[in-house]
């Protein structure tokens, strides 16, 4: 079963809420949902690859997350690769494809995991309230959306990201668009990230109980539909060397 799931990018890149309803992508990413039979082998293989001659040349940041709640989806983990630009994505692909280091990684992953879904996405908005949140243990909640009035959605998104309720959230927020993911429904996503699961859950509850969010949600069904809500926790984050 396939689905939309992304990792909140604020674990890696900081910024502020963007007040631009036509914001250009600030990041590009690739996402893989996988069913893992040997988690330790996956972590070891990813670490070995990142420390290899090929891995040390890459400009991307990679996050491995364990799924906590993802409905009927069989995937146990996600691997998300973040690129600072479309050009960087092209360059990293050219560097890795065909290398013996990449071949060794692929061989291990084929034995330890099965790919359930994959997609490409962009990030267009980020609000960072806590730059110290990074790496293993941080928790993420993602909402997959189908937007049918992009201009209105962008206007309301800018407004809620710059609200008092967003400023009070004990963590970070990000959002973006879906570029391609086959037949899986969804055009946009919004993610929340906090230092741990308890902080994430209480923070999202407080945010969604706020007056600011109530105003946003009042007419939200007119410009977007929620396709799903997913929770995950970071296991491994690899930054460029």
ZIGIWO-V325060 format. One record per residue. RES is the residue in one letter. OMEGA is omega in radians with two decimals (NA if undefined). NEAR is the number of other C-alpha atoms within 8 Angstrom. D_FIRST is the distance of its C-alpha to the first C-alpha in whole Angstrom. Layout:
BEGIN
((RES/OMEGA/NEAR/D_FIRST) (RES/OMEGA/NEAR/D_FIRST))
END
This chain:
BEGIN
((X/-3.11/7/0) (X/-3.14/7/4) (X/3.06/8/7) (X/3.04/10/11) (X/3.07/10/12) (X/3.08/9/16) (X/3.11/11/19) (X/-3.04/13/22) (X/-3.12/9/24) (X/3.06/13/27) (X/-3.01/13/27) (X/-3.08/7/28) (X/-3.13/6/30) (X/3.11/10/33) (X/3.09/7/34) (X/3.09/7/35) (X/-3.08/11/33) (X/3.14/11/34) (X/-3.09/7/36) (X/-3.08/8/35) (X/3.10/9/33) (X/-3.06/5/33) (X/3.06/8/32) (X/3.11/5/31) (X/3.04/10/28) (X/3.10/10/30) (X/2.99/12/27) (X/-3.11/15/24) (X/3.00/12/21) (X/-3.08/11/18) (X/3.09/14/15) (X/3.00/12/13) (X/-3.03/14/10) (X/3.00/14/11) (X/-3.03/12/11) (X/3.08/12/15) (X/-3.13/6/17) (X/-3.08/8/20) (X/-3.11/8/20) (X/3.13/6/24) (X/3.13/10/24) (X/3.14/13/21) (X/-3.13/9/24) (X/-3.12/8/27) (X/3.12/11/25) (X/3.13/9/25) (X/3.13/8/28) (X/-3.13/8/30) (X/-3.11/13/28) (X/3.13/10/29) (X/-3.13/9/33) (X/3.10/9/33) (X/3.11/7/35) (X/-3.10/14/33) (X/-3.12/11/31) (X/3.13/10/34) (X/-3.02/10/34) (X/3.11/10/31) (X/-3.09/10/31) (X/3.00/13/27) (X/-3.06/12/26) (X/3.10/11/23) (X/3.02/14/22) (X/3.14/12/20) (X/3.02/13/18) (X/-3.14/11/17) (X/3.10/13/14) (X/3.12/8/16) (X/-3.14/7/14) (X/3.04/9/11) (X/-3.09/5/10) (X/3.14/5/8) (X/-3.11/8/5) (X/-3.09/7/7) (X/3.13/11/8) (X/-3.09/10/12) (X/3.00/12/14) (X/3.00/14/14) (X/-3.14/12/17) (X/-3.12/13/18) (X/-3.08/11/21) (X/3.13/12/24) (X/-3.13/13/26) (X/3.12/11/30) (X/3.08/9/30) (X/3.12/9/28) (X/3.11/6/31) (X/3.08/11/30) (X/3.13/12/27) (X/-3.11/8/29) (X/-3.14/8/31) (X/3.11/12/29) (X/3.13/8/27) (X/-3.14/7/30) (X/-3.01/10/31) (X/-3.06/11/28) (X/3.11/7/27) (X/3.14/6/29) (X/3.11/9/31) (X/3.10/6/31) (X/3.13/12/30) (X/3.13/12/27) (X/3.12/9/27) (X/3.10/9/27) (X/-3.11/11/24) (X/3.14/8/22) (X/3.14/8/23) (X/-3.13/11/23) (X/3.10/12/19) (X/3.14/8/18) (X/-3.03/6/20) (X/-3.07/12/19) (X/3.09/12/15) (X/-3.12/9/12) (X/3.10/9/10) (X/-3.09/12/7) (X/3.09/11/8) (X/3.11/10/11) (X/3.10/12/14) (X/-3.07/12/17) (X/3.00/13/19) (X/2.95/13/23) (X/-3.10/15/24) (X/-3.10/13/27) (X/3.05/12/29) (X/2.94/15/29) (X/-3.12/14/31) (X/3.09/13/32) (X/-3.09/9/34) (X/-3.10/8/34) (X/-3.12/8/34) (X/-3.12/4/35) (X/-3.13/10/31) (X/2.96/9/29) (X/-3.03/10/28) (X/3.13/9/26) (X/3.11/9/26) (X/-3.04/15/26) (X/-3.06/14/23) (X/2.99/16/21) (X/-3.09/13/20) (X/3.06/15/18) (X/3.03/13/17) (X/-3.04/15/15) (X/2.88/14/18) (X/-3.10/12/19) (X/3.13/12/22) (X/2.96/6/24) (X/-2.99/9/28) (X/-3.10/8/28) (X/3.14/7/31) (X/3.11/8/31) (X/-3.13/12/28) (X/3.13/11/30) (X/-3.12/10/33) (X/3.10/9/32) (X/3.10/9/30) (X/-3.09/13/33) (X/-3.09/9/35) (X/3.12/12/32) (X/3.13/11/32) (X/-3.09/11/36) (X/3.07/9/36) (X/3.14/7/38) (X/3.11/12/35) (X/3.12/10/33) (X/-3.12/9/36) (X/-3.12/7/36) (X/-3.07/12/32) (X/-3.11/10/33) (X/-3.02/14/30) (X/3.13/15/29) (X/3.05/13/27) (X/3.14/15/25) (X/-3.13/12/24) (X/-3.08/13/23) (X/3.06/11/21) (X/3.13/13/18) (X/-3.14/9/19) (X/3.04/7/16) (X/3.06/11/13) (X/-3.06/5/12) (X/-3.13/4/11) (X/-3.14/8/10) (X/3.10/8/12) (X/3.14/12/15) (X/-3.08/11/18) (X/3.09/12/19) (X/3.04/14/19) (X/-3.08/12/21) (X/3.07/14/21) (X/-3.13/14/24) (X/-3.14/15/25) (X/-3.03/14/28) (X/3.12/12/29) (X/-3.03/9/28) (X/-3.13/11/25) (X/3.13/6/28) (X/3.11/10/30) (X/-3.06/17/26) (X/3.14/8/26) (X/3.13/8/30) (X/3.12/11/30) (X/3.12/10/27) (X/3.13/8/28) (X/3.13/9/32) (X/-3.09/12/31) (X/3.07/8/29) (X/-3.06/8/32) (X/3.08/9/34) (X/-3.14/7/37) (X/-3.13/10/35) (X/3.11/12/32) (X/3.10/10/33) (X/3.10/8/35) (X/-3.02/10/32) (X/-3.05/8/29) (X/-3.12/7/32) (X/-3.05/8/31) (X/-3.12/10/28) (X/3.14/8/26) (X/-3.11/6/28) (X/3.08/12/27) (X/3.09/12/23) (X/3.10/9/20) (X/-3.14/9/18) (X/-3.12/10/14) (X/3.09/8/14) (X/-3.04/10/15) (X/3.13/13/14) (X/3.12/12/17) (X/3.13/13/17) (X/-3.08/14/21) (X/3.11/15/22) (X/-3.06/11/23) (X/3.03/10/24) (X/-3.11/11/26) (X/3.13/8/27) (X/3.09/7/30) (X/-3.14/9/32) (X/NA/6/35))
END
